[in-house]
């Protein structure tokens, strides 16, 4: 993964992990160890799903730029559906606190999307590719004297 792509993923993953740590601390204080575990699992799922999705989206943008927008919409829809499926599957679990899991999942998703929007807004994305300097030198016309 190129360094710009890693930077894009980290700009969203780090705030999400911080929000997950805060949620785990709060859940641990309110619901005990099972609450903290539910928050950690919810946050890790969001980072995993959204990180993989962003990686796929960045790769698609490089190789098939004409599909970028539709791929992004389809990808985010699929990610949200997967997160809802996880919420439904683990609704009645006794392994961890399902309420802490659900709240952390929603909060981490919102933080991820907000951090991704912030990172995109701060990125200096060129809309027009500037011509390189070596192209100018090779296109000399007229005499060189």
C-alpha positions, 0 to 999 in steps of 0.5 A: 500500500503506498504511503498516501494510502496508509496515511489516509487509513491512519487518519481515520483509524487512529481517532476511531481507536481513541474513541473505542478506548474511551468507549471501552473505559466508559463501558467498563465502568458502567457494565464491567469487564463484559462491557469493556470487551463488547466495546473493544470488539465493536471498535475492532470490527469497525476498524477492520471493515472500514479499513479493508473497505477503504483499501479496496476503494483506494485500489479501485480509484487507481485502477478503475477511476470511472467506477470510483463513485459507484464502488464507494456507494456500494462499498459503504452500503455493504459495510453498514449491512455487515455491521447490522448483521453483526449487531443482529447475530450478537444481540443476545450473546453472553460473551460480552455486553451487547448494549456496549457492543452496539453503542461502540459499533455505532460511535466508532462508525460515526467517528470513522466516517467523520475522520475520513471526511476531515482527512479528505477535506484537508488533503490537497487533491489535484483536480488537474494533473500538472504537466511535468518539467521534462515534457516541456524540455522535449517539446522545443520548437524552432532553432536552439540558437 
